Amino acid sequence: MAMESLSLKGLRALVTGAGTGIGKQIALGFAEAGAEVIFVGRRLEPLEKVAAFAKEQFGTVGQCIAADITSAEDCERLGREAGRVDILCNNAGASIYGKWQSIPMEDWRQVFAVNVEGPWRLCQIFAPKMAERGFGRIINIGSVYGIQGGNPALYPGMDWDIAPYFVSKHAVHGIAHYLAPWLAKSGVTINTLHPGGFAGSEMNEKAMGERATGLSEMQKAFNAAVPMGRIGGPDDISAAAVFMASPGSKYMTGQEVVVDGGWSAW
């Protein structure tokens, strides 16, 4: 009975930012658990590659939709083209570097448009339909930096200042915290998943590849900061997401799940 409650067979899961990084890992986890996945992202090519891999490995048929969640028109189109959505994973994220004292408000708003406004729009579109059917799971992807402050010492060689990312990720859980009581009696749950450092994260790889002068020093600093002494892997994040998306998580809503190897436990 317990294992059956963790299966996603017969459910349709929409994942934004599904072509790379954590979104890809979560989407593949959903597919492996039996869900029909709707892969969403700005670029169609990486979505199609992930969908093909899911079909080859797990035999699941997916749907790929290119959409920009900062566009109200694209969000409305997504609502039409996706059809029934039982699981919504708001994963797409953005970050812009810049001194907090002088970062342009245009950059600030751009990050909030992806990290906060996009997920809110998709909740408005899909949550009411879930409530009508009496079942739904919404997972908003936050960050370990959505529950704590940052430590520049973990990023040697980088001009590390990402205020819009920090503040927006703190705001992400506000969506779940607010909507959970409104949706609780409808069979729809909404929670926030906060990842720590993960291999394959497009943002992390971009930062390390383009901005770091000492990658080995960064790796050492990060490993020293995490009690488990390592970066997270695909199974670490996908397993947590599968549980949160499953019927078995029916009594959990408005909560924050942190998967960070103990980083935030210091």
C-alpha positions as CSV (number, residue, x, y, z in Angstrom):
1,M,0.0,0.0,0.0
2,A,2.8,2.4,0.9
3,M,4.7,1.8,-2.3
4,E,1.5,2.2,-4.4
5,S,0.9,5.6,-2.8
6,L,4.3,6.7,-4.2
7,S,3.6,5.7,-7.8
8,L,2.8,8.4,-10.3
9,K,1.2,6.1,-12.9
10,G,-1.8,7.6,-14.5
11,L,-0.8,11.2,-13.6
12,R,0.3,14.0,-15.8
13,A,3.2,16.2,-14.5
14,L,4.2,19.6,-15.9
15,V,7.8,20.7,-15.2
16,T,9.1,24.1,-16.2
17,G,12.8,24.4,-17.0
18,A,12.8,20.7,-17.8
19,G,15.5,20.7,-20.4
20,T,18.5,21.1,-18.1
21,G,19.7,20.8,-14.5
22,I,17.4,20.2,-11.6
23,G,14.3,20.4,-13.8
24,K,15.6,17.7,-16.0
25,Q,16.5,15.5,-13.0
26,I,13.0,16.0,-11.5
27,A,11.2,15.4,-14.9
28,L,13.1,12.2,-15.4
29,G,12.3,11.1,-11.8
30,F,8.6,11.7,-12.5
31,A,8.8,9.7,-15.7
32,E,10.6,6.8,-13.9
33,A,7.8,6.8,-11.4
34,G,5.3,6.4,-14.2
35,A,4.0,9.9,-14.9
36,E,3.3,11.3,-18.3
37,V,5.6,14.4,-18.3
38,I,5.0,17.7,-20.0
39,F,8.4,19.1,-20.6
40,V,8.4,22.9,-20.6
41,G,11.2,25.4,-21.3
42,R,12.1,28.3,-23.6
43,R,14.2,26.1,-25.9
44,L,12.5,23.1,-27.6
45,E,15.7,21.2,-28.5
46,P,16.8,20.3,-25.0
47,L,13.2,19.4,-24.0
48,E,13.0,17.0,-26.9
49,K,16.3,15.3,-26.0
50,V,15.1,14.8,-22.4
51,A,11.7,13.5,-23.5
52,A,13.4,11.0,-25.9
53,F,15.7,9.8,-23.1
54,A,12.7,9.3,-20.8
55,K,10.9,7.3,-23.5
56,E,13.9,5.2,-24.2
57,Q,14.7,4.5,-20.5
58,F,11.2,4.3,-18.9
59,G,8.8,3.8,-21.9
60,T,6.9,7.0,-21.0
61,V,5.4,9.2,-23.6
62,G,6.0,12.9,-23.0
63,Q,4.9,16.2,-24.4
64,C,7.2,19.1,-25.1
65,I,6.1,22.7,-25.1
66,A,8.3,25.7,-25.7
67,A,7.1,28.6,-23.5
68,D,8.5,31.6,-21.6
69,I,6.8,31.8,-18.2
70,T,7.5,35.5,-18.0
71,S,5.0,36.0,-20.8
72,A,1.4,36.1,-19.8
73,E,0.4,35.0,-23.3
74,D,2.8,32.0,-23.2
75,C,1.4,31.0,-19.8
76,E,-2.2,31.1,-21.1
77,R,-1.1,29.1,-24.2
78,L,0.6,26.6,-21.9
79,G,-2.6,26.2,-20.0
80,R,-4.4,25.3,-23.2
81,E,-1.8,23.1,-24.8
82,A,-0.9,21.1,-21.7
83,G,-4.3,19.7,-21.2
84,R,-4.9,18.0,-17.8
85,V,-2.1,18.6,-15.3
86,D,-2.2,16.7,-12.0
87,I,1.3,17.7,-10.9
88,L,2.8,21.2,-11.4
89,C,6.5,21.6,-10.7
90,N,7.5,25.3,-10.9
91,N,11.3,24.8,-11.4
92,A,12.4,27.4,-14.0
93,G,14.7,29.9,-12.3
94,A,17.0,32.8,-13.1
95,S,19.8,34.8,-11.4
96,I,21.7,37.9,-12.3
97,Y,25.0,39.0,-10.7
98,G,25.6,42.5,-9.6
99,K,26.5,44.7,-6.6
100,W,23.5,45.0,-4.5
101,Q,24.0,48.7,-4.0
102,S,23.7,49.4,-7.7
103,I,21.9,46.5,-9.5
104,P,19.4,48.0,-12.0
105,M,15.8,47.5,-11.1
106,E,15.3,46.1,-14.6
107,D,17.6,43.2,-13.7
108,W,15.8,42.8,-10.3
109,R,12.4,42.6,-12.0
110,Q,13.7,40.2,-14.6
111,V,14.7,37.7,-11.9
112,F,11.4,38.1,-10.0
113,A,9.5,37.6,-13.3
114,V,11.0,34.1,-13.6
115,N,11.3,33.0,-10.0
116,V,8.1,34.4,-8.5
117,E,5.7,35.8,-11.0
118,G,5.9,32.9,-13.4
119,P,5.1,30.3,-10.7
120,W,2.3,32.4,-9.4
121,R,0.7,32.7,-12.9
122,L,0.9,29.0,-13.4
123,C,-0.7,28.3,-10.0
124,Q,-3.5,30.6,-11.0
125,I,-4.0,28.7,-14.3
126,F,-3.7,25.1,-13.1
127,A,-4.6,25.0,-9.4
128,P,-8.4,25.8,-9.9
129,K,-8.6,23.0,-12.4
130,M,-6.9,20.6,-10.0
131,A,-9.3,21.6,-7.3
132,E,-12.3,20.9,-9.6
133,R,-11.0,17.4,-10.1
134,G,-10.2,16.9,-6.4
135,F,-6.5,16.1,-6.8
136,G,-3.4,18.1,-7.4
137,R,0.2,18.5,-6.4
138,I,2.2,21.7,-6.8
139,I,5.9,21.8,-6.0
140,N,7.7,25.2,-6.2
141,I,11.5,24.9,-6.4
142,G,13.1,27.3,-4.0
143,S,16.8,27.1,-2.9
144,V,18.8,26.6,0.3
145,Y,19.4,30.3,-0.2
146,G,15.7,30.8,0.2
147,I,16.0,29.9,3.9
148,Q,19.3,31.4,4.9
149,G,21.9,34.0,4.0
150,G,24.8,33.5,1.7
151,N,28.5,33.0,2.5
152,P,30.8,34.5,-0.1
153,A,33.7,32.5,1.3
154,L,32.1,29.4,-0.4
155,Y,32.8,31.1,-3.8
156,P,36.5,31.9,-4.0
157,G,37.6,33.7,-7.1
158,M,34.1,35.0,-7.8
159,D,32.6,38.4,-7.6
160,W,29.7,36.9,-5.8
161,D,26.6,39.1,-5.3
162,I,23.2,37.8,-6.3
163,A,20.7,39.8,-4.2
164,P,17.7,39.3,-6.6
165,Y,18.1,35.6,-6.5
166,F,18.2,35.5,-2.7
167,V,15.2,37.7,-2.2
168,S,13.2,36.0,-4.9
169,K,13.9,32.5,-3.6
170,H,12.8,33.7,-0.1
171,A,9.6,34.9,-1.8
172,V,8.9,31.5,-3.5
173,H,7.8,29.8,-0.3
174,G,5.4,32.7,0.3
175,I,3.3,31.3,-2.6
176,A,2.9,27.9,-1.0
177,H,2.5,29.3,2.5
178,Y,-0.4,31.5,1.3
179,L,-2.2,29.1,-1.1
180,A,-1.9,26.0,1.0
181,P,-4.9,26.8,3.3
182,W,-7.0,28.0,0.4
183,L,-6.5,24.7,-1.5
184,A,-6.3,22.3,1.5
185,K,-9.9,21.0,1.4
186,S,-9.9,20.5,-2.4
187,G,-7.3,17.7,-2.5
188,V,-4.6,20.0,-3.8
189,T,-1.3,20.3,-1.9
190,I,1.4,22.9,-2.5
191,N,4.9,22.8,-1.0
192,T,8.3,24.2,-1.6
193,L,11.4,22.1,-2.3
194,H,14.7,23.8,-1.4
195,P,17.7,22.2,-3.1
196,G,21.3,22.8,-1.9
197,G,24.2,22.5,-4.4
198,F,23.5,20.0,-7.1
199,A,25.5,18.6,-10.0
200,G,24.1,19.5,-13.4
201,S,22.5,22.7,-12.2
202,E,22.8,25.1,-15.2
203,M,23.1,28.1,-12.9
204,N,25.9,26.5,-10.8
205,E,27.8,25.3,-13.9
206,K,27.5,28.7,-15.5
207,A,28.8,30.4,-12.4
208,M,31.7,28.0,-12.0
209,G,32.6,28.0,-15.6
210,E,32.4,31.7,-16.4
211,R,33.1,33.5,-13.1
212,A,35.3,31.3,-11.0
213,T,39.1,31.5,-11.2
214,G,39.7,28.5,-8.9
215,L,37.2,25.7,-9.4
216,S,39.1,23.3,-7.2
217,E,39.1,25.8,-4.4
218,M,35.3,26.3,-4.8
219,Q,34.7,22.6,-4.7
220,K,36.8,22.2,-1.6
221,A,35.0,25.1,0.1
222,F,31.6,23.7,-0.8
223,N,32.4,20.2,0.4
224,A,33.7,21.6,3.6
225,A,30.5,23.5,4.2
226,V,28.2,20.4,3.6
227,P,28.2,17.9,6.5
228,M,27.8,15.0,4.0
229,G,30.9,16.4,2.2
230,R,29.6,16.2,-1.3
231,I,27.4,17.8,-3.9
232,G,23.9,16.4,-4.6
233,G,23.1,13.9,-7.3
234,P,20.1,13.3,-9.6
235,D,18.5,10.7,-7.3
236,D,18.8,13.0,-4.3
237,I,16.5,15.6,-5.7
238,S,14.2,13.5,-7.9
239,A,13.3,11.1,-5.0
240,A,12.2,14.0,-2.8
241,A,10.2,15.5,-5.7
242,V,8.5,12.2,-6.5
243,F,7.3,11.8,-2.9
244,M,6.0,15.4,-2.9
245,A,4.2,14.7,-6.2
246,S,2.7,11.4,-5.1
247,P,-0.7,10.6,-3.6
248,G,1.2,9.5,-0.5
249,S,2.0,13.1,0.3
250,K,-1.7,14.0,0.8
251,Y,-1.3,15.2,4.4
252,M,1.6,17.6,3.7
253,T,0.9,21.1,2.5
254,G,2.4,24.6,2.9
255,Q,5.7,23.0,4.0
256,E,9.3,23.4,3.1
257,V,11.4,20.4,2.2
258,V,15.2,21.0,2.3
259,V,17.5,18.6,0.4
260,D,21.0,20.0,1.0
261,G,23.2,17.3,2.6
262,G,22.9,19.0,5.9
263,W,24.2,22.4,4.7
264,S,21.5,24.4,6.4
265,A,21.8,22.4,9.6
266,W,25.0,24.0,10.9
